[in-house]
Amino acid sequence: KNHHNLVELPRVVNMFCWGVVGGIPCAFLELLLVNLFSWATGFKTQQMERENPQEPVGHVVLSALFAAFFVAALCEESLKYYLVVEFPNGTKGVKTAYSIVILATAGALGFATLENIGYVFQESSRASIAVAIMRA
């Protein structure tokens, strides 16, 4: 079946751009949640990231589970859901499931682009080149 004309390119690019824009408040929310977790538990999450051997293993595991399942998953997947289902320019008026998948993928790729740029520029210059190569 010919799927070329089911979604217009400007609509796909629009969804990609909204994925990038939506990633900005998502990043701030993730940072806020991690800092709230650190404050509430007394875990030194910033020192854990620097491989502080003084932090108990249980704290490291609990912090990693919280960051993975509550911070990243909650923020990022909620953004993707909003872009596809609730966003005014999302998938309203789309006729096929294939078109919805294309638009959802474009929004997710927009978010991932911003996330990868953040990963590359948060590290030192030597590490950022390795991160960029690994994520390319």
Secondary structure, DSSP 4 states (H G I P E B T S, - for coil): ---TTSS-HHHHHHHHHHHHHHHHHHHHHHHHHHHHHHHHH---HHHHHTT-TTS-HHHHHHHHHHIIIIIIHHHHHHHHHIIIIISTTSSTT---HHHHHHHHHHHHHHHHHHHHHHHHHHS-HHHHHHHHHHH-
